[in-house]
Amino acid sequence: MKEIKSREEYAKAVNFGKYPVLIIDMNQKGFMDEIFDGGKVRVDFGTFNDGERHLGCGEFKYYKKENKFYVASYGICISNRFSYEDAMEDAEYGNSPIIDEGDEVVIVVHNSEEKDVKAYLVKAVNKRKFCSTMIEFE
């Protein structure tokens, strides 16, 4: 993990589209003040047998105790109806970054209350297709 310190490095990292950018607000406390929630992310798992692209959907998270960034998947519930919530979730994932193992990613960690921002250039590692932790960053 490399911290991006200068204004010029930051502008290059987030503005030129070379890297996916993931954002997390450390002021938005998550589970027991240990797990912080970021935005939606898709993980590239290649293709299905019929050639269609397989993108796993998850949420970017930070685990304070282990000082680790990762993408967590959700459980799946099959329903016979397609609701407003389903449509909105699909739309949100439609704009989310797509990450693959080995990709370099910019992580912007901020605290909206303290107006503090840090950015890191990390590498996506440990991709797992059928686990709750889909991919990690180092």
Buried (B, 14 or more C-beta within 10 A) or exposed (E): EEEBEEEEBBEBBBEEEEBBBBBBBBEEEBEEEEBBBBBBBBBBBEEEEEEEEEBBBBBBBBBBEEEEBBBBBEEEEEEEEEEEEEEEBEEEBEEBBBBBBEBBBBBBBBBEEEEEEBBBBBBBEEBBEEEEBBBBBE
